[in-house]
Amino acid sequence: MIIETKRLFLRPWVREDAEALYEYATEPLIGPVAGWPVHTSVENSREIIENVLAVPETYAVCLKQDNRAIGSIGLLIGDRANIKIAPDEAEIGYWIGMPFWGQGLIPEAVRNLVRYGFEVLQVKRIWCGYFDGNEKSRRVQEKCGFRYQFTLKDVAWPLMNDIRTEHITCITRAEWELTNIL
């Protein structure tokens, strides 16, 4: 499955993306604020592709011009989500490499994956979260029509071996249909 946007392809991750993933996932301003450790080698990135990213509804974010992975986006449906949600709901997560910040690429990817979630997967609600201090993620969610729902304090986050505060946002299918934010 490939989702095409104005400037991007959202496509499944493949082993050959390991070098590109490593290039962007070594940046300490990306992973840790999103809840995952920086990658330590190309082999580490390859293992993450195989064991984490190569799952249904998780996509490499690629520029159309070269189809090279510059970020990641995905939907975790039902009990695969990081928060407790219904089986017909999803949680969206995303990140993009620093050289591509400020170009509106992740909002473009989020809007299109939200559309796909509602129109094709028929989910009723899409949730998203951001940790304290991740203002870029908060802004993406606001731009894409997500509304604040609640805050989870003192969340144990094993990937980073720490305790965090997470803010949860959501958009319903009805809200999305009203705004049709694409």
N, C-alpha and C positions, 0 to 999 in steps of 0.2 A: 504494500500500500504506500503510495506516494501522494502527499498533499502538496499542491502547488499554490503559492501565493503570488503576489505581484513581483516580489524580489527573491523569493526563497523556494527551496524544496524542503519538505519535511519527509524524511525517508528513514527506513529502518537502519540501525547501526550495523556495521560489518567490521570484521577483524581488521581490515585494511584501514580503518579510521583511527587506529591506535596512535599513530604519530601526531595527527592533527589534534586528537583529544588531549594527548599529553602536553602539546604546546600550550593549550589554553587552560588546562586543568592544574597546571603547576602554579598558577597565580594565586597567592594567598588572599587576595581581595575577592575571590570568587567562591571557591569551595567552602571554606570555613564559615562565612556569613550565611551560606545556604544550608549548612549542616553536614558537609562532608569534607574529609581531609584532602589536602593537595595530593596530587598523584606523584609518585616517587620515581617512576621510570616508564618507558614505552610499554614494557611488559606488564607493569601494574595497570596501565590504561587498557591494554588488551584484555586482561583478566576482568576488569570492570565492565568492558563491553560485553564479554561473554556471560558474566554472572549477574549483572545488574541491568545493563541497558538493552540487551538483546531480548526484550520481552514484548509481548503485544502492546500496542498503543504507546510505545516509547520511540521517539524519532530523533535522528540527528538533524540539527538545523543547518542547512547548507545554502550558500549563495548560489543562485541559478548559474552565474557565470562560470563556476568551476566545480560545483557539486561537492566541495570540500566541507567537512564538518567544522562548524565554528561555535556550536553550542548544542544544547539538548532540550527537549520538551517532551512531556508525556502525560498521559491520563492513567491514574490508578483507580480502577473501578471496584466499588464495593469493599470487600474485606482486604483488598490489596493496598488500600489507602493508609496513610500514616495516622489518620484520625478516624474515629468511629462514624461511619456513614452507612446509608442504606444500600442494598445491592444494586439499585437503579440510579445511583449517584456516583460521581467521580471526583477525584482530587487532581488538580493540575499542578505540575512543577516544571521549572524551566531555569536555564541560565545561558549566558552567551559570553564569549571571549571578550576581554577588555578592549581590543582594537575596534570592536564593533558596538561599543556602548554609545548611547546618545543618537543613534541613527533610526530609532523606531522599529528595529528588526524584531525584537522580542514581542512588543505589543502586536505587531503584524502576525507573528507566529501564533501567539495566544488567541487572538481573535479568530483565526482560521481553525485552530484545534477546538476551540469552544463551539464553533459552528458545526464542525464534524461530530463532536460529542452529542450535541442536541439533535442534529438532523439525521446522522447515520447510526450512531450508537444508541440513540433514543434515551439518553440519561435525562433525568428530571431536574438535576441540580449539579453544579460544579463548584467545588470548594477549592480554596487556595489558602496557603499560610505564608507568613514571613516572620522571621525572628527579629527581636529588638535590634535595631541598628541597621537593618537591611532596607534602607529607604528606597533604593532603586526598585526592589521587588514590590514594595508597597505602592509606588507610583505606577508601575505596570498594571497592577491589579485595579487601581482607580481608573486608569485610562481605558481599561477593558470592561468596565461596568460592574466589577465586583464590589460588593458592599460589606463593610465591617459587620461581623456577627458577634464575636466574643474573643476573650484573651485567655490563654492557658498559661498559668504561672508555674514555675518550678518543674518544667518538663525535663525528665532525664533523657538525654540524647546520646545513646551508646556510640554512634559513629564518631562523635567528637569527645566522648567521655566527659561530658559536662552537663550542666543544668541550664535550661534556657526558658525564656518567655516567648511564646508564639502567639501571634495575632491571626485570627481566622476570618477569612472573607468568603463570600459566596455570590453566585449569580444563578437565578432559577431560569428555567426554560422560558417561562412567561415574561420575566424581566428582559431576557435577551431578545425575545420576539418583539417586545415593545420598542426597544432601542435599535435593534438590528444594526449593531455597531460596526459592521464590516465596511 
